[in-house]
Amino acid sequence: MPDKEAPQLLVHSVKDNVGVVVVEGLKAGTDALCVVTENDSSFRLTVKVDVPIGHKVALVDLKQGDTAVKYGEDIGRIVAPVEKGGHVHVHNLKTKRW
């Protein structure tokens, strides 16, 4: 029996528009396995740039002013466009707290 493929991205809720990288050295062009922990479903997504472990990847195209959603919750405002498969971090995501 073949080994089950390990996911490269975890998505916590079906409402999320970002996923979290859970492997070291995720490289641009990777056809990543994404697992939704809320319901154990999965999908694939091509990663557009290298993304470090623990950082986020856009699951859809995000435009300036959009809300980033993780754990089904608002985690901040997109301040620069991010294409699907792009890196979401402090350079394009800011808190709404201040």
Secondary structure, DSSP 4 states (H G I P E B T S, - for coil): -PPPPPPSEEE--TT-SEEEE-STTBPTT-EEEEEETTTTEEEEEE--S-B-TT-EEESS-B-TTPEEEETTEEEEEE-S-B-TT-EESTTTEE-S--
